[in-house]
Amino acid sequence: MFGIGLQELIVILLIVLLLFGGKKIPELSRSLGAAIRELRKGFSDPLEPDSKNDKHKSRA
């Protein structure tokens, strides 16, 4: 896993805990999960042209 061992991973997690605190970490993980879901959704959906923007571009 990217050349990171168990000891390095523990040190990184402790630093994150010290920086953000215990109350902020669940909120950060939820927002990270939501961002990953949106990214996957964006990659899986086919590209659909926005008809509203196309109409305004043709008039201008």
HELIX and SHEET records of a PDB file:
HELIX    1   1 LEU A    6  PHE A   20  1                                  15    
HELIX    2   2 LYS A   24  SER A   44  1                                  21    
HELIX    3   3 SER A   51  ARG A   59  1                                   9    
END                                                                             
